[in-house]
Every structure is written in structure tokens, then in C-alpha cells.
Amino acid sequence: MTEPPVHVVRRIETFAALKRACTKVARGAAVYSPTTREIYGIGVNGPPSPLECGRSGACEKICGKVAEHAEARALWSAYRTLGPLAAAEPVGTASGVLLGMGLQLVHVKLGDQNRIVGSRGPRCVECARLILETKIVTHVWLHELMLVPDTSPELAGSGVLVESTRWHSYTPLEFFRRSCVARGIHL
């Protein structure tokens, strides 16, 4: 598979746009099964429940310190949805019940027009740690911003780079390692 299913991406996009808690950049994530196509958990960035974002400058200043990330919310939502399966397999175990389901996490970033834009790759060590430790998902999908050679007839072969986006799939361990490196942590 070269990208996550369109129905999962559109569901996250719609959910994040409707639940957008911030005037800054909205992010959404979902845990889904590529086999059944069912979404088990979904989340957006925002303050922990029952708190709500005031969408003010004051709120923006503390957002990074108090907000729960979309990935974490999607994982906890999936744990609640899976109920007995999640309870049978404590966080951090690798007995295979949840891991054997082959669940995947999709993360999207929404721009000003509530459309998906490219992210800069794995960057949040806390979310990466949670993804790795919970052992719920086998892959993490990100829609990433990248620089590619310009192939227009006028500039082909010139070495000029242009922005492009693509879906990239990471294993939880790769996602964790890349997040650490992005933050200057070398394991």
C-alpha cells in the first residue's frame, strides 16, 4: 500500500475541520484497520477534556504546554473502542492480540482552508513514544512536505527544488527514532 485509504483520510479531514480547536494549525489522526477498513479511534489536537480552547492569543501561548496531540487522542480512543481486547493486553505488551490486528495510524495536518497540507515529518517525541509503547499500530502514515527537483521544461536539470508532498509510512520504531533525531536526541 502506497497511501492510506481515502475514506480514512477524508474522515480525519472532516473531523479535524469540525472539531478544530485552534486558530493555529489543526491536526487530526485516526487508528484504523486496513483489513476491515474500520476506524477504531480518532482525535484532534486540543486541550484535555472537559477544557475547551478559547481560540484567543492567550490560548495560543499555552497551547503547546497543555494540548493533547491528535495521535494520543486517537490511540486512547482506539483503546476505549476495542474494550475487552485492549483490557486483555496491557499497555506495553507485545503478546500480539492488538498488534496482530495490523492497525495503522494516519496523521494529517490541515492548513487555513481545512485542506491537508504536508507536515515536516515525525517531530513529537512524546507521541512517538506513546505509539511505540502502546503497541497498537504496526504503521504510522504522515503526509509529508519534501523538496524535489523541478521537472518543468524550463528548469529540468537545473537543480532547482520545489515543494511537493507524499504519503510516507513508518514503523513505530522508525517513527520514534526520526522524532528523536528531529529534536536533537541521538540514541
Secondary structure, DSSP 8 states (H G I E B T S, - for coil): --S--HHHHHHHHHHHHHH---SS-EEEEEEE-TTT--EEEEEESB--TT-----SHHHHHHHHHH-B-HHHHHHHHHHHHHTHHHHHS-TT--SSTTGGGTEEEEEEEE-TTS-EE-B-S---HHHHHHHHHH--EEEEEEEEEEEEE--STTTTTS--EEEEEEEEEE-HHHHHHHHHHHTT---
